[in-house]
Amino acid sequence: MPDGSDSLLKRVLDRGFRSIIVPMVNSASDAASIVGACRYPRLGRRGYAAPVVRGSRYGTVADYARTEAADELLLIVQCEHVDAVSDIEALSKVEGVDMVFIGPNDLVGSMGLLEQLEAQPLKDALARVEGAANAASRWLGTITGPDRDWADLEKLGYRLAVGPNDIAILIAGAQAAARASGKDIPAPAAPSPRY
């Protein structure tokens, strides 16, 4: 999702998406607003169109608006800014948030240290977010990195880890094929970090 606006969330939910990841959620109040936009009253303020939307299979899902729409939703908020870290204890406790997903490069960029993934301020922020999410019994998600593979992340409480992107895999495969044929493909001018 490009943002957490009510109108966009409603469109996505009405179309039947059951897993949503919302970027740049920087406070507990942002998270609470997103949760409210994703749930029908009394749990929230989602606009009612349940009988005519794909999400309810056009009215054929019994109790869609009263229970299933909320019960079947996986709501992931992205922690990608120092402001989110400052409010992470409260943000992690917002009822209806299922997972806190850390975007390390955006987070370190918000510290003025873009692509400095070994920076101590980032490591400190990661530890704080991990601690808060685990204390609130929220799942954690992130991207694998140079010194944080799936096994390392799982030990820290992560339940979702995104690996290398498709472009990186494609380039690596092309380079390996070229080397096998005696040719070489130069690396991209600015390889994007996996993390």
DRENDO-514194 format. One record per residue: z, y, x of N, C-alpha, C in turn; residue number from 1. Coordinates in pm, 1 decimal, padded with zeros to 6 digits. Atoms other than C-alpha are relative to their C-alpha. Example, Ala and Ser with C-alpha at 12.3 -4.5 7.8 and 13.67 -1.06 7.14 Angstrom:
BEGIN
{{00000.0,-00119.0,00089.0},{00780.0,-00450.0,01230.0},{00000.0,00120.0,00090.0},1}
{{-00006.0,-00119.0,-00082.0},{00714.0,-00106.0,01367.0},{00073.0,00109.0,-00077.0},2}
//
This chain:
BEGIN
{{00000.0,-00117.0,00084.2},{00000.0,00000.0,00000.0},{00000.0,00123.7,00089.0},1}
{{00000.1,-00121.2,-00081.1},{-00073.0,00346.3,00132.8},{00125.2,00085.0,-00017.1},2}
{{-00122.1,-00078.1,00021.4},{00242.7,00499.3,-00021.0},{00079.9,-00062.9,-00113.8},3}
{{-00086.8,00053.7,00103.5},{00523.2,00442.5,-00269.6},{00003.3,00082.8,-00125.9},4}
{{00002.4,-00082.9,00121.1},{00413.9,00674.4,-00549.4},{00007.5,-00086.7,-00125.1},5}
{{-00014.0,00073.3,00125.6},{00497.4,00568.4,-00903.7},{-00135.0,-00046.6,-00053.3},6}
{{00128.7,00034.2,00060.8},{00135.3,00575.9,-01016.5},{-00069.4,-00112.5,00076.1},7}
{{00062.4,00106.4,-00078.6},{00011.7,00358.2,-00730.1},{00074.9,-00132.1,-00018.6},8}
{{-00078.5,00121.9,00021.6},{00297.0,00108.2,-00768.2},{-00032.1,-00061.4,-00135.4},9}
{{00031.2,00050.2,00134.7},{00225.5,00079.8,-01141.2},{-00136.1,-00068.1,-00002.4},10}
{{00134.1,00060.2,-00000.9},{-00145.1,00014.7,-01081.8},{-00000.4,-00134.4,00070.0},11}
{{-00004.7,00124.4,-00076.7},{-00072.9,-00251.4,-00821.8},{00072.3,-00109.1,-00078.5},12}
{{-00075.9,00098.5,00077.7},{00187.8,-00424.8,-01038.1},{-00076.0,-00042.7,-00125.5},13}
{{00077.4,00033.8,00120.0},{-00026.3,-00406.9,-01351.3},{-00115.5,-00094.0,00033.0},14}
{{00109.9,00089.7,-00040.5},{-00304.6,-00580.1,-01157.4},{00049.1,-00139.0,00037.2},15}
{{-00054.6,00133.8,-00019.9},{-00070.6,-00869.7,-01089.1},{00052.9,-00031.4,00137.7},16}
{{-00057.0,00026.6,-00132.0},{00042.9,-00830.1,-00730.8},{00149.3,-00025.7,-00013.7},17}
{{-00141.1,00037.1,00008.3},{00382.6,-00993.4,-00680.9},{00074.5,00023.9,00131.1},18}
{{-00060.3,-00033.6,-00129.5},{00445.7,-00901.8,-00317.9},{-00054.2,00134.7,00042.0},19}
{{00039.9,-00137.0,-00031.9},{00441.6,-00535.5,-00220.1},{00075.4,00044.6,00124.3},20}
{{-00063.0,-00059.6,-00117.1},{00506.7,-00369.9,00114.4},{-00029.8,00149.6,-00003.1},21}
{{00013.2,-00145.5,00012.7},{00568.6,00005.0,00098.4},{00033.8,00064.6,00134.9},22}
{{-00022.9,-00061.4,-00131.2},{00532.1,00210.4,00419.6},{00089.7,00123.4,-00006.1},23}
{{-00075.5,-00123.7,-00021.8},{00752.1,00490.4,00552.1},{00105.7,00026.3,-00107.0},24}
{{-00113.0,-00016.7,00091.4},{01058.1,00437.0,00334.9},{00115.7,00046.5,00087.4},25}
{{-00087.0,-00063.5,-00098.0},{01294.3,00675.5,00509.1},{00143.7,00024.0,-00043.8},26}
{{-00137.3,-00022.1,00045.1},{01610.8,00679.8,00298.8},{00032.8,-00095.8,-00113.4},27}
{{-00044.3,00081.1,00112.5},{01817.4,00492.7,00045.3},{-00054.0,00056.4,-00130.8},28}
{{00052.3,-00058.4,00123.6},{01702.8,00739.0,-00220.4},{-00149.1,-00030.9,-00016.6},29}
{{00140.8,00042.3,00007.4},{01336.8,00664.6,-00133.9},{-00008.7,-00143.8,-00049.5},30}
{{00002.4,00141.3,00038.1},{01408.6,00292.2,-00164.0},{00037.8,-00017.7,-00146.1},31}
{{-00042.6,00010.4,00139.6},{01591.0,00336.0,-00495.8},{-00109.9,00048.2,-00094.2},32}
{{00109.6,-00049.8,00082.6},{01301.1,00538.9,-00633.9},{-00113.0,-00102.7,-00009.9},33}
{{00104.4,00103.0,-00001.6},{01053.0,00267.7,-00531.5},{00040.9,-00118.3,-00087.0},34}
{{-00049.9,00110.0,00083.4},{01268.8,-00003.5,-00688.9},{-00013.0,00037.8,-00147.2},35}
{{00007.5,-00045.1,00139.4},{01287.7,00200.8,-01010.0},{-00141.9,00002.8,-00054.0},36}
{{00140.4,-00005.2,00043.1},{00910.7,00244.6,-01022.6},{-00057.9,-00139.1,-00021.8},37}
{{00051.4,00137.3,00008.1},{00863.4,-00133.4,-00992.6},{00061.6,-00081.4,-00112.9},38}
{{-00070.3,00077.1,00102.0},{01090.8,-00235.8,-01279.3},{-00003.6,00072.5,-00133.7},39}
{{-00002.5,-00055.0,00136.2},{01077.7,-00187.3,-01653.4},{00141.5,00042.8,-00036.6},40}
{{-00133.5,-00035.9,00047.3},{01366.3,-00014.9,-01833.1},{00072.5,-00125.8,-00051.5},41}
{{-00118.8,-00066.4,-00042.9},{01674.5,-00085.3,-01820.7},{00016.4,-00003.8,00150.0},42}
{{-00014.5,00010.8,-00144.4},{01630.0,-00182.3,-01457.1},{-00071.6,00111.8,00075.1},43}
{{00077.7,-00103.1,-00066.6},{01385.6,00097.2,-01379.7},{-00075.9,00085.2,-00099.8},44}
{{00075.5,-00093.3,00084.7},{01122.4,00332.5,-01518.1},{-00149.7,-00032.4,-00003.9},45}
{{00141.6,00038.3,00001.7},{00794.4,00141.2,-01487.3},{-00057.1,00019.9,-00139.0},46}
{{00065.7,-00023.6,00128.2},{00554.8,00246.0,-01759.9},{-00042.3,-00129.5,-00065.7},47}
{{00022.9,00123.4,00073.3},{00503.5,-00012.7,-02031.1},{-00145.6,-00014.7,-00044.0},48}
{{00132.5,00039.7,00047.0},{00164.7,-00174.1,-02074.6},{-00010.2,-00151.8,00007.6},49}
{{-00008.7,00143.1,-00026.5},{00279.2,-00534.8,-02046.3},{-00098.9,-00086.3,-00077.2},50}
{{00087.8,00091.5,00072.9},{00067.5,-00687.5,-02323.4},{-00148.8,00006.6,00040.4},51}
{{00144.1,-00017.3,-00026.2},{-00263.2,-00561.6,-02182.5},{-00036.5,00002.2,00147.9},52}
{{00029.4,-00006.5,-00143.3},{-00237.4,-00595.4,-01804.3},{-00017.3,-00139.2,00059.4},53}
{{00023.4,00126.3,-00068.7},{-00351.1,-00866.7,-01567.8},{00131.3,-00063.1,00046.6},54}
{{-00127.8,00051.4,-00049.8},{00005.6,-00897.5,-01430.8},{00069.0,-00091.5,-00099.7},55}
{{-00060.3,00084.1,00103.9},{00119.7,-01049.1,-01763.6},{-00099.4,-00101.8,-00054.1},56}
{{00113.4,00080.5,00046.4},{-00205.3,-01243.2,-01794.0},{-00037.0,00042.4,-00141.9},57}
{{00041.6,-00065.1,00124.8},{-00291.5,-01003.9,-02073.3},{00086.6,-00042.0,-00118.0},58}
{{-00096.7,00025.6,00105.9},{00023.5,-01071.4,-02271.6},{00032.5,-00145.8,-00023.6},59}
{{-00023.7,00142.6,00024.3},{00026.6,-01448.9,-02238.3},{00121.5,-00055.0,00074.4},60}
{{-00120.8,00044.5,-00071.0},{00330.7,-01469.7,-02004.6},{00121.4,00040.5,-00082.5},61}
{{-00118.1,-00027.4,00081.8},{00641.8,-01501.7,-02217.4},{00104.3,00073.6,00083.6},62}
{{-00107.4,-00077.1,-00064.4},{00915.4,-01251.4,-02127.2},{-00042.7,00070.0,00127.7},63}
{{00047.2,-00066.5,-00121.1},{00698.3,-01082.2,-01865.3},{00077.4,00129.3,00024.6},64}
{{-00063.4,-00130.7,-00020.1},{00844.1,-00733.9,-01918.8},{00150.9,-00011.0,00015.2},65}
{{-00146.3,00008.4,-00002.9},{01204.1,-00844.6,-01973.9},{00053.4,-00070.2,00123.6},66}
{{-00056.6,00074.6,-00112.3},{01241.6,-01088.5,-01684.2},{-00099.0,-00025.7,00112.8},67}
{{00087.3,00048.1,-00106.4},{00940.7,-01220.5,-01495.5},{-00048.8,00110.9,00092.0},68}
{{00053.0,-00109.0,-00083.0},{00805.8,-00884.7,-01374.1},{00097.4,00038.1,00111.3},69}
{{-00101.1,-00031.4,-00102.3},{01133.1,-00819.1,-01189.0},{00034.8,-00122.1,00083.5},70}
{{-00043.7,00120.7,-00071.0},{01226.2,-01176.7,-01100.3},{-00102.9,-00051.6,00099.4},71}
{{00106.4,00054.5,-00083.9},{00889.7,-01261.6,-00944.0},{-00050.3,00096.9,00106.6},72}
{{00045.9,-00101.4,-00094.8},{00853.2,-00945.2,-00735.3},{00069.6,-00014.8,00134.8},73}
{{-00052.3,-00009.5,-00136.6},{00896.9,-00948.2,-00356.0},{-00027.2,00142.3,00046.4},74}
{{00013.7,-00140.6,-00036.5},{00960.4,-00585.2,-00262.2},{00047.1,00021.2,00143.3},75}
{{-00025.9,-00020.1,-00142.3},{00938.5,-00503.0,00107.7},{-00013.9,00148.7,00030.8},76}
{{00007.4,-00140.6,-00041.5},{01017.7,-00156.9,00243.2},{-00011.5,00004.4,00151.9},77}
{{00020.0,-00010.7,-00143.8},{00902.7,-00051.9,00588.1},{00090.8,00105.9,00060.3},78}
{{-00083.5,-00089.3,-00079.1},{01146.7,00103.4,00831.6},{-00083.3,00036.9,00122.6},79}
{{00092.6,-00040.8,-00105.8},{00915.9,00301.9,01059.9},{00029.8,00138.3,00055.2},80}
{{-00031.1,-00136.6,-00040.7},{01093.4,00628.6,01128.0},{00149.1,00010.6,00032.3},81}
{{-00140.7,-00018.3,-00036.4},{01417.1,00748.0,01287.8},{00084.2,00041.4,-00120.7},82}
{{-00074.8,-00036.8,00120.6},{01516.0,00895.9,00949.0},{00046.2,-00124.7,-00075.3},83}
{{-00037.4,00125.0,00066.3},{01514.2,00543.5,00801.7},{00115.3,-00066.8,00074.2},84}
{{-00107.2,00060.8,-00079.5},{01732.8,00419.6,01087.2},{00131.5,00073.0,-00025.9},85}
{{-00120.7,-00078.8,00026.2},{01979.0,00703.6,01022.1},{00067.2,-00038.8,-00131.4},86}
{{-00053.1,00034.4,00132.8},{02020.2,00581.5,00661.5},{-00009.6,-00150.3,-00027.2},87}
{{00032.6,00141.5,00018.9},{01961.0,00208.5,00720.4},{00111.5,-00079.5,-00067.0},88}
{{-00107.9,00074.7,00064.1},{02304.9,00089.5,00612.9},{-00008.0,00014.8,-00152.3},89}
{{00012.6,-00021.9,00144.5},{02266.0,00247.7,00267.1},{-00133.2,-00052.8,-00052.3},90}
{{00132.5,00045.8,00041.7},{01892.9,00170.5,00247.6},{-00001.1,-00151.6,-00018.8},91}
{{-00002.2,00146.4,00006.9},{01957.2,-00200.3,00313.0},{00078.1,-00051.7,-00120.0},92}
{{-00082.8,00043.3,00113.2},{02206.6,-00214.5,00026.7},{-00062.2,00031.4,-00135.3},93}
{{00061.6,-00035.1,00128.3},{01967.9,-00083.4,-00240.3},{-00039.7,-00127.6,-00073.6},94}
{{00029.0,00118.0,00081.3},{01956.2,-00347.5,-00512.7},{-00147.0,00002.7,-00041.7},95}
{{00141.7,00009.2,00032.8},{01600.3,-00464.7,-00565.5},{-00090.0,00000.3,00122.2},96}
{{00073.4,00010.7,-00126.4},{01489.8,-00431.7,-00203.6},{00024.3,-00141.1,00051.6},97}
{{-00013.7,00137.8,-00046.6},{01419.7,-00784.3,-00078.9},{-00007.6,-00011.6,00151.6},98}
{{00020.7,00010.8,-00143.9},{01309.8,-00722.2,00279.6},{-00016.8,00138.1,00061.3},99}
{{00023.6,-00118.3,-00082.3},{01323.2,-00451.1,00544.0},{-00095.3,-00043.6,00110.5},100}
{{00102.1,00033.0,-00099.3},{01009.3,-00465.0,00758.0},{-00005.8,00112.9,00101.4},101}
{{-00002.9,-00101.0,-00105.5},{01029.2,-00285.2,01091.9},{-00137.7,00012.5,00062.9},102}
{{00124.3,-00030.9,-00070.4},{00715.0,-00119.3,01228.2},{00035.8,00062.3,00134.7},103}
{{-00052.4,-00050.4,-00127.2},{00813.2,-00086.2,01596.5},{-00078.6,00115.7,00060.8},104}
{{00075.9,-00107.1,-00064.5},{00525.5,00132.3,01716.0},{00014.4,00132.1,-00074.5},105}
{{-00023.8,-00123.5,00075.2},{00562.3,00382.2,01433.2},{00141.5,00050.6,00022.9},106}
{{-00139.1,-00039.0,-00021.7},{00938.2,00378.5,01482.8},{00017.6,00067.4,00135.2},107}
{{-00013.9,-00061.1,-00133.0},{00919.0,00445.7,01857.0},{-00082.2,00128.7,00008.8},108}
{{00078.9,-00123.4,00004.1},{00645.1,00703.6,01789.8},{00077.7,00114.5,-00062.4},109}
{{-00079.7,-00105.0,00064.7},{00882.8,00892.3,01560.0},{00109.7,00051.5,00092.6},110}
{{-00097.0,-00042.9,-00101.3},{01114.0,00914.5,01862.7},{-00067.8,00080.6,00110.4},111}
{{00075.1,-00069.4,-00103.7},{00839.6,01084.2,02063.6},{-00035.8,-00089.5,00116.8},112}
{{00022.1,00096.1,-00107.9},{00784.6,00767.1,02267.6},{-00111.2,-00099.5,-00036.2},113}
{{00106.4,00087.1,00049.5},{00461.5,00627.6,02120.5},{-00043.8,-00101.1,00105.2},114}
{{00042.1,00114.4,-00080.2},{00366.2,00286.6,02265.1},{00095.9,-00035.7,00113.8},115}
{{-00100.5,00034.0,-00101.1},{00679.3,00276.9,02482.9},{00097.1,-00102.0,-00060.8},116}
{{-00071.8,00102.5,00074.1},{00796.1,-00048.1,02330.2},{00117.3,-00060.9,00074.9},117}
{{-00115.1,00047.5,-00077.6},{01043.6,-00120.7,02608.1},{00109.5,00106.3,00006.5},118}
{{-00096.2,-00110.9,-00007.4},{01229.4,00209.4,02555.3},{00134.5,-00039.7,-00060.7},119}
{{-00134.5,00034.1,00047.0},{01604.4,00174.1,02512.6},{00030.1,00057.6,-00138.0},120}
{{-00026.8,-00048.9,00136.0},{01617.3,00404.0,02205.3},{-00060.0,-00090.5,-00108.6},121}
{{00058.7,00092.9,00096.8},{01382.9,00162.1,02027.0},{00085.3,-00126.0,-00009.6},122}
{{-00083.7,00120.6,00001.6},{01592.4,-00138.9,02127.3},{00129.6,00024.5,-00076.9},123}
{{-00122.5,-00034.6,00071.8},{01903.3,00037.8,01998.2},{-00025.8,00010.4,-00150.0},124}
{{00035.3,-00013.8,00141.3},{01731.1,00124.2,01670.4},{-00026.3,-00135.8,-00063.9},125}
{{00026.6,00134.4,00051.6},{01606.7,-00233.1,01624.9},{00130.8,-00074.5,-00025.6},126}
{{-00128.6,00068.3,00016.2},{01958.0,-00367.8,01677.2},{00076.6,00055.2,-00120.4},127}
{{-00070.7,-00059.3,00113.4},{02099.4,-00122.4,01422.9},{-00061.3,-00045.7,-00132.2},128}
{{00067.6,00043.3,00123.3},{01837.3,-00210.4,01158.6},{00027.7,-00148.3,-00025.7},129}
{{-00026.4,00143.5,00015.3},{01881.2,-00582.9,01220.6},{00142.0,-00024.0,-00050.5},130}
{{-00138.8,00016.1,00041.3},{02257.4,-00552.9,01186.3},{00022.7,00040.8,-00144.4},131}
{{-00018.1,-00049.7,00136.9},{02240.8,-00350.1,00865.8},{-00066.1,-00091.6,-00101.7},132}
{{00071.3,00087.3,00093.2},{01981.8,-00572.5,00699.0},{00070.8,-00134.3,-00013.6},133}
{{-00071.7,00127.4,00006.0},{02166.7,-00890.7,00790.9},{00132.7,00014.2,-00074.3},134}
{{-00127.9,-00022.6,00067.9},{02499.3,-00743.6,00671.1},{-00019.0,00014.0,-00150.8},135}
{{00028.8,-00018.5,00142.3},{02336.3,-00656.9,00336.7},{-00073.0,-00120.5,-00060.5},136}
{{00071.5,00120.6,00043.8},{02176.7,-01004.2,00309.7},{-00143.5,00030.3,-00042.8},137}
{{00141.9,-00029.1,00021.8},{01826.5,-00855.4,00319.9},{-00080.4,-00073.2,00105.3},138}
{{00089.3,00063.0,-00097.0},{01543.8,-01042.6,00482.0},{-00055.0,00105.9,00093.1},139}
{{00061.3,-00087.4,-00099.7},{01390.4,-00892.2,00793.4},{-00141.6,-00045.6,00027.9},140}
{{00136.1,00029.4,-00042.1},{01024.9,-00869.7,00889.6},{-00041.1,00097.3,00108.4},141}
{{00052.9,-00087.4,-00104.9},{00834.4,-00724.4,01184.1},{-00127.4,-00060.3,00055.3},142}
{{00118.4,00045.6,-00071.1},{00547.0,-00777.9,01423.1},{00046.5,-00062.5,00131.1},143}
{{-00037.5,00060.1,-00127.6},{00570.6,-01013.1,01720.6},{-00036.9,00096.1,00112.7},144}
{{00024.5,-00090.5,-00110.9},{00578.1,-00841.0,02056.3},{00008.9,-00069.9,00132.9},145}
{{00001.9,00058.2,-00134.8},{00566.2,-00891.8,02430.3},{00126.4,-00077.0,00035.5},146}
{{-00124.9,00069.1,-00034.4},{00931.1,-00989.3,02453.1},{00073.7,-00049.5,-00123.7},147}
{{-00062.7,00046.2,00124.6},{00996.4,-01093.8,02091.4},{-00098.7,-00089.2,-00074.2},148}
{{00087.5,00093.0,00070.1},{00815.7,-01406.1,01978.8},{00072.6,-00050.6,-00125.1},149}
{{-00056.4,00046.6,00126.2},{00877.7,-01593.0,01653.7},{00138.7,-00061.2,00019.6},150}
{{-00129.5,00065.5,-00021.7},{01165.8,-01802.3,01798.0},{00109.5,00103.3,00023.8},151}
{{-00098.6,-00105.8,-00025.3},{01344.3,-01490.7,01926.7},{00033.5,00073.8,-00129.3},152}
{{-00019.7,-00075.2,00123.6},{01294.5,-01309.0,01598.2},{00078.7,-00081.1,-00103.1},153}
{{-00070.8,00083.9,00096.7},{01414.3,-01601.7,01388.8},{00149.8,-00002.5,00028.9},154}
{{-00141.5,-00000.5,-00037.6},{01743.6,-01608.8,01581.7},{00069.7,00129.6,-00042.9},155}
{{-00055.9,-00130.2,00039.0},{01791.2,-01240.6,01492.2},{00002.1,00020.2,-00151.6},156}
{{-00003.8,-00009.3,00146.4},{01747.4,-01309.5,01119.5},{-00132.2,00033.4,-00065.6},157}
{{00130.6,-00032.0,00058.1},{01377.2,-01237.1,01072.1},{-00053.7,-00120.2,-00077.0},158}
{{00061.6,00103.5,00081.7},{01198.3,-01432.2,00800.2},{-00150.9,00018.4,-00010.9},159}
{{00144.0,-00026.4,-00001.7},{00852.7,-01276.7,00844.0},{-00033.8,00065.9,00132.7},160}
{{00046.6,-00058.4,-00125.2},{00676.4,-01209.7,01172.1},{-00152.2,-00005.0,-00000.5},161}
{{00145.4,-00010.9,-00001.3},{00317.7,-01088.8,01182.2},{-00046.1,-00011.7,00144.8},162}
{{00051.6,00022.3,-00134.3},{00126.3,-01213.1,01485.1},{-00113.8,00094.2,00032.8},163}
{{00109.2,-00087.4,-00043.3},{-00179.0,-01069.3,01657.8},{-00098.4,00027.1,-00113.3},164}
{{00096.3,-00036.3,00104.1},{-00434.9,-00889.6,01446.0},{-00133.5,-00069.8,00023.2},165}
{{00126.8,00072.0,-00006.0},{-00778.2,-01031.4,01373.2},{-00093.6,00053.7,00107.7},166}
{{00087.0,-00058.3,-00102.6},{-00956.6,-00789.7,01607.6},{00041.3,-00049.3,00138.8},167}
{{-00048.2,00048.1,-00129.4},{-00737.0,-00889.6,01903.0},{-00038.1,-00146.7,00020.9},168}
{{00036.5,00141.7,-00009.5},{-00800.3,-01258.0,01828.5},{-00149.6,-00014.5,00024.7},169}
{{00145.1,00004.1,-00017.2},{-01175.5,-01197.6,01801.1},{-00040.0,00039.7,00142.3},170}
{{00032.0,-00045.0,-00135.8},{-01189.2,-01006.5,02131.5},{00042.1,-00106.5,00102.0},171}
{{-00047.1,00102.7,-00093.7},{-00980.7,-01271.4,02310.8},{-00092.2,-00121.6,-00002.2},172}
{{00091.3,00113.4,00011.0},{-01207.9,-01546.8,02178.6},{-00134.6,00027.9,00065.2},173}
{{00127.5,-00037.4,-00061.3},{-01522.0,-01360.3,02284.1},{00011.7,00005.0,00151.8},174}
{{-00020.1,-00005.1,-00144.7},{-01379.5,-01297.0,02629.8},{00010.5,-00140.7,00059.3},175}
{{-00013.3,00137.7,-00049.4},{-01285.2,-01665.2,02671.0},{-00136.0,-00070.0,00001.2},176}
{{00132.8,00061.3,00005.8},{-01633.8,-01776.8,02561.3},{-00089.6,00054.3,00110.4},177}
{{00082.9,-00060.3,-00104.2},{-01797.5,-01531.8,02799.4},{00040.2,-00052.1,00138.2},178}
{{-00046.4,00053.8,-00129.0},{-01580.8,-01646.6,03091.9},{-00046.2,-00144.8,00018.1},179}
{{00042.0,00140.0,-00007.7},{-01665.0,-02009.2,03011.3},{-00149.1,-00012.3,00033.4},180}
{{00143.7,00003.1,-00029.0},{-02034.6,-01922.4,03036.6},{-00033.6,00069.8,00131.4},181}
{{00022.4,-00066.5,-00127.6},{-01987.7,-01743.8,03368.0},{-00017.6,00150.1,-00012.6},182}
{{00011.5,-00144.4,00024.5},{-02004.9,-01396.4,03213.3},{00140.5,00055.2,-00021.7},183}
{{-00129.2,-00061.1,00027.9},{-01727.8,-01150.2,03154.9},{-00020.3,00116.3,-00095.2},184}
{{00001.4,-00112.4,00093.7},{-01662.9,-00910.7,02869.9},{00116.8,00089.0,00038.5},185}
{{-00112.0,-00087.4,-00038.2},{-01460.5,-00607.0,02971.8},{00099.2,00014.7,-00115.0},186}
{{-00104.3,-00025.0,00099.7},{-01133.7,-00546.2,02794.6},{-00026.5,00133.6,-00067.6},187}
{{00014.5,-00130.1,00066.2},{-01127.5,-00264.6,02537.7},{00063.1,00109.5,00084.3},188}
{{-00050.0,-00112.1,-00079.2},{-01067.3,00077.2,02690.2},{00149.3,00022.9,-00020.6},189}
{{-00143.2,-00021.8,00029.7},{-00730.4,00110.4,02514.9},{00047.3,-00114.0,-00087.4},190}
{{-00043.6,00113.6,00083.7},{-00603.3,-00230.9,02405.9},{00122.3,00036.7,-00080.6},191}
{{-00115.0,-00033.2,00083.7},{-00367.5,-00198.3,02114.6},{00109.3,-00102.3,00023.7},192}
{{-00110.9,00092.3,-00021.1},{-00024.1,-00345.6,02170.2},{00015.2,-00090.9,-00121.1},193}
{{-00023.9,00092.4,00111.0},{00058.8,-00650.6,01960.8},{00123.8,00039.3,-00077.6},194}
{{-00134.1,-00025.2,00054.0},{00402.3,-00512.6,01884.3},{00001.9,00127.5,-00078.4},195}
//
